[in-house]
Amino acid sequence: MRAGQGSSAIYKALPIDIDELESTLPGLIETLNVVEWDDDKGRLVASEQRRIGAAVITSHEIPVPDDADTASALLGYVRRKG
């Protein structure tokens, strides 16, 4: 990663079989429900994400729950956009 230059490059990488990784290390992958403000849609959206740390492996939209933490989602948007 090149700090301050705006670009990074990966020079060496290997393919990963996520299913095999999950069967070998089941605690590595976590499933989270995330509620965020979608600027393009102009509304809150919820998604179910499978992650390894901060890396999102899969994500699909789900209905926004009635008890969604709207304030937290909007604060997250303000933090990202300023």
All heavy atoms as an XYZ file, in Angstrom:
620
protein
N       0.837     -1.178      0.000
C       0.000      0.000      0.000
C       0.880      1.238      0.000
O       1.824      1.320      0.772
C      -0.899     -0.036      1.230
C      -1.946      0.981      1.230
S      -3.192      0.463      2.403
C      -3.725      2.011      2.963
N       0.556      2.139     -0.821
C       1.329      3.382     -0.916
C       0.558      4.501     -0.234
O      -0.396      5.037     -0.791
C       1.574      3.735     -2.369
C       2.376      2.708     -3.095
C       2.545      3.124     -4.524
N       2.880      1.942     -5.292
C       2.718      1.825     -6.577
N       2.215      2.813     -7.274
N       3.048      0.724     -7.199
N       0.955      4.846      0.951
C       0.253      5.881      1.710
C       0.418      7.232      1.019
O       1.514      7.622      0.651
C       0.772      5.935      3.133
N      -0.672      7.925      0.828
C      -0.646      9.262      0.282
C      -0.561      9.341     -1.228
O      -0.689     10.403     -1.803
N      -0.322      8.232     -1.921
C      -0.218      8.271     -3.366
C      -1.518      7.872     -4.063
O      -1.632      7.984     -5.264
C       0.927      7.371     -3.837
C       2.278      7.871     -3.374
C       3.408      6.980     -3.859
O       3.181      6.017     -4.570
N       4.622      7.303     -3.456
N      -2.467      7.365     -3.318
C      -3.778      7.089     -3.879
C      -3.922      5.791     -4.638
O      -4.945      5.549     -5.239
N      -2.883      4.959     -4.666
C      -3.034      3.685     -5.360
C      -2.164      2.625     -4.689
O      -1.175      2.932     -4.051
C      -2.646      3.809     -6.828
O      -1.269      4.107     -6.951
N      -2.571      1.402     -4.859
C      -1.836      0.262     -4.331
C      -1.816     -0.816     -5.398
O      -2.622     -0.802     -6.323
C      -2.505     -0.288     -3.073
O      -2.504      0.679     -2.056
N      -0.904     -1.748     -5.262
C      -0.817     -2.836     -6.232
C      -0.538     -4.138     -5.500
O       0.181     -4.161     -4.502
C       0.282     -2.563     -7.244
N      -1.133     -5.208     -6.002
C      -0.865     -6.549     -5.491
C       0.014     -7.235     -6.526
O      -0.370     -7.356     -7.688
C      -2.173     -7.338     -5.277
C      -3.030     -6.644     -4.220
C      -1.870     -8.776     -4.894
C      -4.407     -7.231     -4.064
N       1.183     -7.671     -6.093
C       2.124     -8.299     -7.024
C       2.087     -9.820     -6.963
O       2.433    -10.469     -7.923
C       3.538     -7.794     -6.753
C       3.676     -6.316     -7.053
C       3.711     -5.385     -6.035
C       3.734     -5.864     -8.359
C       3.827     -4.029     -6.308
C       3.842     -4.505     -8.653
C       3.891     -3.601     -7.617
O       3.984     -2.282     -7.899
N       1.697    -10.378     -5.829
C       1.618    -11.826     -5.708
C       0.326    -12.161     -4.976
O       0.018    -11.558     -3.956
C       2.796    -12.391     -4.919
C       4.115    -12.237     -5.632
C       5.233    -12.876     -4.848
C       6.544    -12.706     -5.594
N       7.641    -13.383     -4.924
N      -0.398    -13.147     -5.492
C      -1.652    -13.551     -4.866
C      -1.952    -14.996     -5.234
O      -1.455    -15.509     -6.239
C      -2.792    -12.650     -5.330
N      -2.743    -15.632     -4.408
C      -3.184    -16.998     -4.661
C      -4.698    -17.052     -4.567
O      -5.293    -16.348     -3.756
C      -2.603    -17.960     -3.613
C      -1.099    -18.163     -3.621
C      -0.672    -18.950     -2.388
C      -0.694    -18.902     -4.879
N      -5.336    -17.910     -5.360
C      -6.792    -18.066     -5.222
C      -7.113    -18.773     -3.901
O      -6.332    -19.590     -3.420
C      -7.176    -18.926     -6.424
C      -5.921    -19.640     -6.804
C      -4.784    -18.743     -6.423
N      -8.259    -18.427     -3.339
C      -8.699    -19.028     -2.081
C     -10.048    -19.688     -2.299
O     -10.952    -19.079     -2.870
C      -8.835    -17.961     -0.976
C      -7.485    -17.333     -0.669
C      -9.431    -18.546      0.288
C      -7.561    -16.179      0.300
N     -10.183    -20.915     -1.855
C     -11.468    -21.606     -1.865
C     -12.150    -21.285     -0.538
O     -11.795    -21.832      0.504
C     -11.257    -23.117     -2.026
C     -12.563    -23.883     -2.108
O     -13.584    -23.402     -1.579
O     -12.554    -24.972     -2.698
N     -13.122    -20.375     -0.576
C     -13.770    -19.900      0.640
C     -14.471    -21.037      1.377
O     -14.416    -21.120      2.603
C     -14.767    -18.767      0.325
C     -14.025    -17.555     -0.244
C     -15.565    -18.373      1.557
C     -13.030    -16.908      0.691
N     -15.132    -21.935      0.660
C     -15.821    -23.051      1.311
C     -14.837    -23.947      2.065
O     -15.109    -24.379      3.184
C     -16.613    -23.874      0.291
C     -17.761    -23.081     -0.310
O     -18.307    -22.209      0.404
O     -18.107    -23.325     -1.474
N     -13.700    -24.215      1.458
C     -12.676    -25.033      2.123
C     -12.100    -24.297      3.326
O     -11.884    -24.886      4.386
C     -11.560    -25.386      1.142
C     -10.526    -26.327      1.730
C      -9.478    -26.751      0.722
O      -9.783    -26.797     -0.489
O      -8.360    -27.028      1.161
N     -11.873    -23.013      3.171
C     -11.370    -22.201      4.279
C     -12.348    -22.210      5.447
O     -11.955    -22.372      6.601
C     -11.117    -20.770      3.803
C     -10.488    -19.809      4.801
C      -9.094    -20.270      5.187
C     -10.440    -18.419      4.211
N     -13.637    -22.091      5.136
C     -14.658    -22.075      6.183
C     -14.766    -23.426      6.881
O     -14.964    -23.493      8.093
C     -16.011    -21.677      5.606
C     -17.071    -21.463      6.658
C     -18.326    -20.837      6.104
O     -18.595    -20.957      4.899
O     -19.060    -20.224      6.901
N     -14.624    -24.511      6.139
C     -14.701    -25.834      6.770
C     -13.463    -26.110      7.621
O     -13.545    -26.797      8.631
C     -14.900    -26.926      5.726
O     -13.765    -27.051      4.912
N     -12.318    -25.568      7.226
C     -11.083    -25.768      7.982
C     -11.010    -24.857      9.201
O     -10.605    -25.287     10.280
C      -9.860    -25.494      7.073
O      -9.953    -26.301      5.905
C      -8.571    -25.803      7.796
N     -11.417    -23.604      9.028
C     -11.361    -22.606     10.108
C     -12.730    -21.937     10.246
O     -12.920    -20.789      9.847
C     -10.301    -21.547      9.792
C      -8.866    -22.039      9.656
C      -7.994    -20.978      9.021
C      -8.329    -22.439     11.012
N     -13.708    -22.637     10.828
C     -15.075    -22.106     10.864
C     -15.214    -20.795     11.642
O     -16.108    -20.003     11.359
C     -15.884    -23.223     11.518
C     -14.890    -24.073     12.219
C     -13.597    -23.931     11.479
N     -14.354    -20.532     12.598
C     -14.455    -19.293     13.372
C     -13.902    -18.071     12.662
O     -14.059    -16.947     13.131
N     -13.262    -18.279     11.516
C     -12.636    -17.178     10.797
C     -13.660    -16.283     10.099
O     -13.500    -15.072     10.044
C     -11.653    -17.737      9.766
C     -10.788    -16.743      9.006
C      -9.850    -16.007      9.957
C      -9.988    -17.463      7.942
N     -14.727    -16.888      9.594
C     -15.734    -16.145      8.837
C     -16.908    -15.826      9.743
O     -17.439    -16.697     10.416
C     -16.188    -16.953      7.609
C     -15.000    -17.179      6.677
C     -17.328    -16.233      6.877
C     -15.276    -18.081      5.502
N     -17.294    -14.551      9.768
C     -18.442    -14.149     10.571
C     -19.538    -13.594      9.673
O     -19.267    -13.069      8.599
C     -18.046    -13.121     11.630
C     -17.533    -11.811     11.081
C     -17.138    -10.835     12.176
O     -17.626    -10.957     13.316
O     -16.341     -9.942     11.882
N     -20.775    -13.742     10.116
C     -21.931    -13.220      9.395
C     -22.502    -12.063     10.197
O     -22.773    -12.207     11.390
C     -22.991    -14.319      9.201
O     -22.405    -15.402      8.472
C     -24.192    -13.788      8.440
N     -22.658    -10.917      9.539
C     -23.157     -9.710     10.199
C     -24.313     -9.120      9.414
O     -24.328     -9.170      8.179
C     -22.061     -8.646     10.260
C     -20.776     -8.964     10.993
C     -19.746     -7.878     10.725
C     -21.043     -9.061     12.471
N     -25.278     -8.544     10.116
C     -26.315     -7.731      9.489
C     -25.898     -6.284      9.657
O     -25.644     -5.829     10.768
C     -27.682     -7.983     10.126
C     -28.228     -9.336      9.759
O     -27.853     -9.925      8.755
N     -29.111     -9.858     10.576
N     -25.788     -5.579      8.540
C     -25.284     -4.206      8.538
C     -26.363     -3.286      7.991
O     -26.965     -3.572      6.952
C     -24.011     -4.114      7.654
C     -23.501     -2.690      7.582
C     -22.935     -5.061      8.171
N     -26.612     -2.174      8.686
C     -27.559     -1.158      8.223
C     -26.762      0.111      7.960
O     -26.036      0.584      8.825
C     -28.666     -0.890      9.270
C     -29.608      0.204      8.786
C     -29.434     -2.160      9.582
N     -26.873      0.626      6.721
C     -26.113      1.805      6.310
C     -26.991      2.718      5.469
O     -27.997      2.286      4.921
C     -24.906      1.405      5.450
C     -23.916      0.512      6.126
C     -22.822      0.051      5.179
O     -23.146     -0.494      4.107
O     -21.658      0.260      5.516
N     -26.573      3.964      5.367
C     -27.227      4.898      4.468
C     -26.627      4.723      3.087
O     -25.411      4.753      2.909
C     -27.033      6.338      4.942
C     -27.713      7.323      4.047
C     -27.167      8.033      3.033
C     -29.092      7.669      4.086
N     -28.117      8.814      2.428
C     -29.304      8.613      3.059
C     -30.163      7.286      4.878
C     -30.549      9.173      2.810
C     -31.404      7.854      4.627
C     -31.590      8.782      3.604
N     -27.474      4.519      2.081
C     -27.022      4.378      0.699
C     -27.277      5.705      0.001
O     -28.423      6.096     -0.220
C     -27.781      3.246      0.000
C     -27.258      2.974     -1.397
O     -26.954      3.946     -2.127
O     -27.160      1.786     -1.753
N     -26.198      6.390     -0.324
C     -26.300      7.714     -0.934
C     -26.975      7.651     -2.301
O     -27.754      8.525     -2.650
C     -24.903      8.314     -1.072
C     -24.899      9.819     -1.041
O     -25.874     10.415     -0.566
O     -23.900     10.415     -1.498
N     -26.685      6.612     -3.085
C     -27.286      6.494     -4.418
C     -28.798      6.274     -4.341
O     -29.555      6.804     -5.149
C     -26.648      5.336     -5.196
C     -25.186      5.600     -5.506
O     -24.797      6.791     -5.611
O     -24.420      4.619     -5.640
N     -29.238      5.459     -3.374
C     -30.663      5.163     -3.230
C     -31.381      6.199     -2.374
O     -32.604      6.273     -2.373
C     -30.860      3.774     -2.630
C     -30.363      2.660     -3.545
C     -30.552      1.305     -2.915
C     -30.030      0.216     -3.845
N     -30.173     -1.115     -3.263
N     -30.619      6.980     -1.598
C     -31.205      8.008     -0.741
C     -32.031      7.441      0.399
O     -33.021      8.028      0.815
N     -31.604      6.276      0.904
C     -32.348      5.645      2.005
C     -31.447      4.669      2.751
O     -30.350      4.358      2.297
C     -33.576      4.923      1.479
C     -33.256      3.774      0.535
C     -34.526      3.074      0.035
N     -34.249      2.105     -0.987
C     -33.924      0.825     -0.767
N     -33.841      0.372      0.468
N     -33.700      0.001     -1.766
N     -31.961      4.197      3.886
C     -31.255      3.153      4.624
C     -31.382      1.835      3.889
O     -32.440      1.528      3.327
C     -31.862      2.966      6.023
C     -31.537      4.016      7.075
C     -32.285      3.682      8.365
C     -30.062      4.109      7.336
N     -30.307      1.070      3.871
C     -30.332     -0.277      3.315
C     -29.699     -1.215      4.333
O     -28.828     -0.826      5.106
C     -29.587     -0.385      1.961
C     -30.285      0.406      0.888
C     -28.144      0.042      2.082
N     -30.172     -2.428      4.339
C     -29.613     -3.448      5.233
C     -29.054     -4.570      4.376
O     -29.601     -4.890      3.311
C     -30.683     -3.978      6.180
N     -27.969     -5.153      4.827
C     -27.394     -6.280      4.101
C     -26.872     -7.312      5.095
O     -26.504     -6.979      6.217
C     -26.259     -5.824      3.181
O     -25.219     -5.235      3.934
N     -26.879     -8.556      4.651
C     -26.253     -9.630      5.409
C     -24.906     -9.878      4.749
O     -24.842    -10.156      3.554
C     -27.103    -10.898      5.383
C     -26.485    -12.021      6.195
C     -27.325    -13.275      6.161
O     -27.111    -14.072      5.225
O     -28.179    -13.426      7.040
N     -23.842     -9.720      5.527
C     -22.496     -9.841      4.991
C     -21.750    -10.979      5.664
O     -21.840    -11.148      6.871
C     -21.710     -8.544      5.203
C     -22.326     -7.352      4.537
C     -21.552     -6.080      4.806
O     -20.613     -6.054      5.590
N     -21.953     -5.005      4.141
N     -21.008    -11.740      4.858
C     -20.059    -12.725      5.373
C     -18.688    -12.098      5.213
O     -18.338    -11.637      4.126
C     -20.158    -14.041      4.603
C     -21.475    -14.752      4.860
C     -21.607    -16.040      4.062
N     -20.585    -16.995      4.454
C     -19.884    -17.731      3.586
N     -20.097    -17.626      2.299
N     -18.973    -18.576      4.009
N     -17.922    -12.064      6.325
C     -16.650    -11.346      6.329
C     -15.529    -12.160      6.946
O     -15.752    -12.989      7.812
C     -16.764    -10.076      7.177
C     -17.692     -9.035      6.665
C     -17.700     -7.887      7.630
N     -18.411     -6.739      7.122
C     -18.318     -5.537      7.636
N     -17.564     -5.325      8.692
N     -18.979     -4.547      7.119
N     -14.339    -11.845      6.495
C     -13.115    -12.244      7.175
C     -12.474    -10.924      7.585
O     -11.968    -10.183      6.738
C     -12.161    -13.044      6.269
C     -12.806    -14.357      5.841
C     -10.839    -13.311      6.992
C     -11.988    -15.170      4.858
N     -12.564    -10.594      8.854
C     -12.110     -9.277      9.306
C     -12.937     -8.206      8.636
O     -14.162     -8.239      8.665
N     -12.269     -7.255      7.988
C     -12.977     -6.176      7.290
C     -13.282     -6.526      5.839
O     -14.012     -5.797      5.170
C     -12.143     -4.893      7.347
N     -12.754     -7.639      5.346
C     -12.966     -8.032      3.950
C     -14.320     -8.720      3.806
O     -14.578     -9.745      4.434
C     -11.857     -8.963      3.482
N     -15.191     -8.157      2.976
C     -16.518     -8.717      2.737
C     -16.407     -9.781      1.651
O     -15.950     -9.508      0.539
C     -17.523     -7.619      2.312
C     -18.881     -8.226      2.013
C     -17.627     -6.552      3.390
N     -16.825    -11.003      1.996
C     -16.778    -12.117      1.047
C     -18.044    -12.137      0.207
O     -17.992    -12.224     -1.011
C     -16.624    -13.463      1.794
C     -15.356    -13.450      2.627
C     -16.637    -14.620      0.824
C     -15.294    -14.574      3.623
N     -19.190    -12.092      0.877
C     -20.472    -12.033      0.175
C     -21.367    -11.023      0.887
O     -21.228    -10.781      2.085
C     -21.208    -13.393      0.151
O     -21.472    -13.806      1.493
C     -20.401    -14.449     -0.574
N     -22.276    -10.446      0.136
C     -23.221     -9.490      0.699
C     -24.500     -9.546     -0.121
O     -24.448     -9.585     -1.359
C     -22.631     -8.079      0.640
O     -23.562     -7.140      1.129
N     -25.637     -9.588      0.572
C     -26.908     -9.476     -0.149
C     -27.868     -8.636      0.679
O     -27.842     -8.649      1.902
C     -27.498    -10.843     -0.515
C     -27.949    -11.661      0.655
N     -27.110    -12.464      1.366
C     -29.166    -11.778      1.234
C     -27.785    -13.049      2.346
N     -29.025    -12.647      2.292
N     -28.675     -7.869     -0.035
C     -29.595     -6.938      0.618
C     -30.722     -7.702      1.292
O     -31.225     -8.696      0.763
C     -30.156     -5.958     -0.403
C     -30.820     -4.753      0.234
C     -31.115     -3.630     -0.759
O     -30.329     -3.408     -1.683
O     -32.162     -2.984     -0.570
N     -31.099     -7.227      2.467
C     -32.211     -7.771      3.232
C     -33.123     -6.606      3.621
O     -32.704     -5.452      3.545
C     -31.734     -8.537      4.499
C     -30.918     -7.628      5.414
C     -30.934     -9.773      4.111
C     -30.524     -8.256      6.747
N     -34.357     -6.881      4.024
C     -35.227     -5.782      4.466
C     -34.648     -5.096      5.706
O     -34.065     -5.754      6.569
C     -36.548     -6.473      4.809
C     -36.498     -7.793      4.119
C     -35.043     -8.164      4.013
N     -34.805     -3.774      5.763
C     -34.329     -3.028      6.932
C     -35.205     -3.399      8.115
O     -36.426     -3.284      8.043
C     -34.382     -1.503      6.677
C     -33.992     -0.736      7.929
C     -33.491     -1.116      5.511
N     -34.610     -3.885      9.209
C     -35.410     -4.277     10.366
C     -36.100     -3.074     11.008
O     -35.598     -1.953     10.944
C     -34.392     -4.893     11.332
C     -33.055     -4.681     10.753
C     -33.196     -4.101      9.388
N     -37.268     -3.314     11.606
C     -38.011     -2.241     12.271
C     -37.199     -1.616     13.390
O     -37.297     -0.416     13.641
C     -39.338     -2.768     12.846
C     -40.316     -3.147     11.746
O     -40.193     -2.604     10.628
O     -41.191     -3.992     12.011
N     -36.392     -2.424     14.079
C     -35.616     -1.919     15.212
C     -34.197     -1.507     14.798
O     -33.295     -1.460     15.609
C     -35.556     -2.952     16.329
C     -34.842     -4.237     15.898
O     -34.620     -4.421     14.690
O     -34.506     -5.038     16.780
N     -34.003     -1.176     13.509
C     -32.682     -0.794     13.008
C     -32.170      0.431     13.751
O     -32.936      1.339     14.090
C     -32.748     -0.497     11.517
N     -30.887      0.458     14.002
C     -30.257      1.585     14.667
C     -30.016      2.687     13.631
O     -28.923      2.847     13.100
C     -28.954      1.144     15.335
C     -28.371      2.199     16.243
O     -28.890      3.343     16.248
O     -27.401      1.899     16.951
N     -31.063      3.433     13.354
C     -31.025      4.475     12.339
C     -29.985      5.540     12.674
O     -29.241      5.982     11.802
C     -32.410      5.135     12.195
O     -33.367      4.114     11.940
C     -32.441      6.147     11.079
N     -29.915      5.933     13.933
C     -28.965      6.974     14.339
C     -27.533      6.533     14.059
O     -26.723      7.308     13.539
C     -29.140      7.310     15.813
N     -27.222      5.292     14.354
C     -25.873      4.776     14.117
C     -25.554      4.752     12.628
O     -24.442      5.099     12.217
C     -25.736      3.378     14.715
O     -24.470      2.846     14.458
N     -26.511      4.355     11.805
C     -26.303      4.322     10.360
C     -26.068      5.723      9.813
O     -25.182      5.937      8.984
C     -27.501      3.676      9.672
N     -26.837      6.686     10.283
C     -26.664      8.061      9.816
C     -25.350      8.668     10.304
O     -24.685      9.393      9.571
C     -27.855      8.927     10.234
C     -29.175      8.563      9.561
C     -30.320      9.381     10.138
C     -29.093      8.741      8.058
N     -24.938      8.343     11.532
C     -23.643      8.819     12.028
C     -22.499      8.213     11.215
O     -21.513      8.896     10.929
C     -23.478      8.482     13.508
C     -24.264      9.353     14.473
C     -24.166      8.801     15.898
C     -23.774     10.774     14.424
N     -22.627      6.951     10.840
C     -21.630      6.316      9.997
C     -21.510      7.024      8.653
O     -20.414      7.227      8.121
N     -22.653      7.429      8.091
C     -22.653      8.159      6.830
C     -21.943      9.505      6.986
O     -21.110      9.877      6.151
C     -24.097      8.367      6.374
C     -24.215      9.252      5.164
C     -23.894      8.782      3.902
C     -24.628     10.578      5.283
C     -23.996      9.596      2.779
C     -24.723     11.400      4.177
C     -24.405     10.914      2.941
O     -24.494     11.724      1.842
N     -22.243     10.215      8.060
C     -21.606     11.509      8.296
C     -20.097     11.346      8.477
O     -19.307     12.133      7.965
C     -22.233     12.224      9.524
C     -21.440     13.439      9.934
C     -23.675     12.586      9.224
N     -19.676     10.280      9.166
C     -18.237     10.024      9.326
C     -17.557      9.785      7.980
O     -16.439     10.242      7.756
C     -18.016      8.813     10.231
C     -18.205      9.112     11.689
C     -17.786      7.912     12.544
N     -18.348      8.049     13.872
C     -19.365      7.361     14.360
N     -19.928      6.404     13.651
N     -19.809      7.582     15.565
N     -18.225      9.048      7.102
C     -17.632      8.751      5.787
C     -17.615      9.973      4.879
O     -16.654     10.199      4.155
C     -18.415      7.630      5.095
C     -18.160      6.262      5.646
C     -18.714      5.165      4.746
N     -20.046      5.400      4.213
C     -21.184      5.090      4.840
N     -21.172      4.538      6.034
N     -22.352      5.333      4.265
N     -18.685     10.751      4.903
C     -18.830     11.851      3.944
C     -18.428     13.218      4.505
O     -18.202     14.142      3.760
C     -20.285     11.950      3.463
C     -20.738     10.734      2.683
C     -20.028     10.662      1.371
C     -20.574      9.519      0.551
N     -20.044      9.495     -0.799
N     -18.402     13.318      5.830
C     -18.027     14.590      6.449
C     -19.178     15.569      6.518
O     -20.257     15.376      6.091
